[in-house]
Structure formats: C-alpha cells, structure tokens
C-alpha cells in the first residue's frame, strides 16, 4: 500500500520568506511612477491592436511613450545623484 504524504509543512515552512522586504517595498514605491507610465503605454498599445490607429491614437501613443521616457529619466537622474547609486 502506498501512503500519500502531503508537503504542506515544506511549503509553509518558507511562508515568512515569501513576503517582500521593506527594502523591496521601498524600491517598488520609488519606481511606481515609471510602472504607472508603462501601464498607461500598454493600455494605449492594447487599444490600437484591433483597429487601424488614427491620428488621435498616434498622439496618445506618442504621449504615453514620452511619459515613460520622462519617468525613466527621472529615475536615472535620482540614481546618479545618490552617492553610491547605480549609474
């Protein structure tokens, strides 16, 4: 007879390590403007998938792309300004 053994103890033993650390949450908060800009860009790209983009769609796409670039520039400048930050 084969016994079925659960691995619940092995799975829940690492439950404390599955939560993000304070440093990871801070990094997410710091990058949230870029994340939101990228989500907006993705929304515009999804909108234009099922139809031929018109002038308004092209304008929305260009503006969303510019917001992503601006958010990336701000993050890069903040990292460069912080001593020991990633360059």
PAPATI-940437 format. One record per residue (C-alpha): residue in one letter; x, y, z. Coordinates in nm, 2 decimals. Layout:
+----+--------+--------+--------+
: aa :   east :  north :     up :
+----+--------+--------+--------+
:  A :      X :      Y :      Z :
...
+----+--------+--------+--------+
END
This chain:
+----+--------+--------+--------+
: aa :   east :  north :     up :
+----+--------+--------+--------+
:  X :   0.00 :   0.00 :   0.00 :
:  X :   0.14 :   0.34 :  -0.10 :
:  X :   0.10 :   0.62 :   0.15 :
:  X :   0.02 :   0.97 :   0.03 :
:  X :   0.23 :   1.23 :   0.21 :
:  X :   0.15 :   1.59 :   0.20 :
:  X :   0.42 :   1.85 :   0.16 :
:  X :   0.23 :   2.12 :   0.34 :
:  X :   0.49 :   2.15 :   0.61 :
:  X :   0.76 :   2.20 :   0.35 :
:  X :   0.56 :   2.47 :   0.17 :
:  X :   0.45 :   2.66 :   0.47 :
:  X :   0.80 :   2.64 :   0.63 :
:  X :   0.91 :   2.92 :   0.40 :
:  X :   0.60 :   3.13 :   0.43 :
:  X :   0.78 :   3.41 :   0.61 :
:  X :   1.02 :   3.45 :   0.32 :
:  X :   0.75 :   3.49 :   0.06 :
:  X :   0.66 :   3.84 :   0.17 :
:  X :   0.86 :   4.14 :   0.02 :
:  X :   1.11 :   4.30 :   0.25 :
:  X :   1.09 :   4.67 :   0.35 :
:  X :   1.37 :   4.75 :   0.10 :
:  X :   1.18 :   4.58 :  -0.18 :
:  X :   0.86 :   4.77 :  -0.10 :
:  X :   1.05 :   5.09 :  -0.09 :
:  X :   1.21 :   5.02 :  -0.43 :
:  X :   0.86 :   4.95 :  -0.58 :
:  X :   0.73 :   5.27 :  -0.43 :
:  X :   1.03 :   5.46 :  -0.57 :
:  X :   0.97 :   5.31 :  -0.92 :
:  X :   0.59 :   5.34 :  -0.91 :
:  X :   0.57 :   5.65 :  -1.14 :
:  X :   0.76 :   5.45 :  -1.41 :
:  X :   0.54 :   5.14 :  -1.35 :
:  X :   0.22 :   5.35 :  -1.39 :
:  X :   0.36 :   5.52 :  -1.71 :
:  X :   0.44 :   5.18 :  -1.86 :
:  X :   0.09 :   5.05 :  -1.77 :
:  X :  -0.06 :   5.36 :  -1.95 :
:  X :   0.16 :   5.29 :  -2.25 :
:  X :   0.05 :   4.93 :  -2.26 :
:  X :  -0.32 :   5.04 :  -2.24 :
:  X :  -0.27 :   5.26 :  -2.54 :
:  X :  -0.09 :   4.98 :  -2.73 :
:  X :  -0.37 :   4.73 :  -2.65 :
:  X :  -0.63 :   4.98 :  -2.76 :
:  X :  -0.47 :   5.02 :  -3.10 :
:  X :  -0.43 :   4.64 :  -3.16 :
:  X :  -0.77 :   4.57 :  -3.30 :
:  X :  -0.80 :   4.87 :  -3.54 :
:  X :  -0.61 :   5.09 :  -3.76 :
:  X :  -0.46 :   5.37 :  -3.55 :
:  X :  -0.59 :   5.71 :  -3.64 :
:  X :  -0.43 :   6.04 :  -3.56 :
:  X :  -0.57 :   6.06 :  -3.21 :
:  X :  -0.44 :   5.71 :  -3.13 :
:  X :  -0.09 :   5.80 :  -3.27 :
:  X :  -0.10 :   6.11 :  -3.05 :
:  X :  -0.20 :   5.91 :  -2.74 :
:  X :   0.07 :   5.65 :  -2.81 :
:  X :   0.34 :   5.92 :  -2.86 :
:  X :   0.24 :   6.10 :  -2.53 :
:  X :   0.23 :   5.78 :  -2.33 :
:  X :   0.58 :   5.68 :  -2.47 :
:  X :   0.71 :   6.03 :  -2.38 :
:  X :   0.58 :   5.98 :  -2.02 :
:  X :   0.76 :   5.65 :  -1.99 :
:  X :   1.08 :   5.82 :  -2.12 :
:  X :   1.04 :   6.11 :  -1.87 :
:  X :   0.98 :   5.87 :  -1.58 :
:  X :   1.29 :   5.67 :  -1.68 :
:  X :   1.50 :   5.99 :  -1.70 :
:  X :   1.38 :   6.10 :  -1.35 :
:  X :   1.48 :   5.76 :  -1.20 :
:  X :   1.82 :   5.76 :  -1.38 :
:  X :   1.89 :   6.12 :  -1.26 :
:  X :   1.79 :   6.03 :  -0.90 :
:  X :   2.01 :   5.72 :  -0.91 :
:  X :   2.30 :   5.93 :  -1.04 :
:  X :   2.25 :   6.19 :  -0.77 :
:  X :   2.26 :   5.95 :  -0.48 :
:  X :   2.61 :   5.87 :  -0.37 :
:  X :   2.68 :   5.50 :  -0.44 :
:  X :   2.37 :   5.48 :  -0.66 :
:  X :   2.35 :   5.28 :  -0.97 :
:  X :   2.48 :   5.48 :  -1.27 :
+----+--------+--------+--------+
END
